[in-house]
């Protein structure tokens, strides 16, 4: 498992020799940034909308408790670990960017179509990254409910994990964070349950879009074509 990490520099060097990979990686990153900026802007705008309050029997049975710190630590440590062990596969990294873009767009659309009021007795989830990119000085976003962004990202990590132990770690993190988010009354239980479904659908869409190769980028084909062109010249 750890031996693969030695191949990271060579893997990315070989991948960037492919024009197709360079184009897809740059475009995928730019589109993700644009989608995230679009999402953050409208979530702040929609905070003033009147939403629907759901009678969630799971939340009603749990007294709210602040899990902000463990949620932050578990989620972002899991992201870092999965990212490190995915880096030997540059094509999977690009595929993950594309899946995440679909999740962000789907979440924006779902929040727009289904405005919800936060659960009763909700305790604010303090996330340092959200404080920088999502919340503003005048608006603290709490109505970005259906579906959970935290859980959809963790579900994505499960899907792209290249090692079974890392996959189990991601699954455990997903369950723990999902439980703590509900217990903190940050999301309704339906927000948590629906998030992995969206992540899986986005994953399958990207796989279908790149069905001609294992990870979505046929790097070997591009390398052969470039080699043939060089030999012909």
Beta strands, then each sheet from edge to edge (+ up, - down):
end
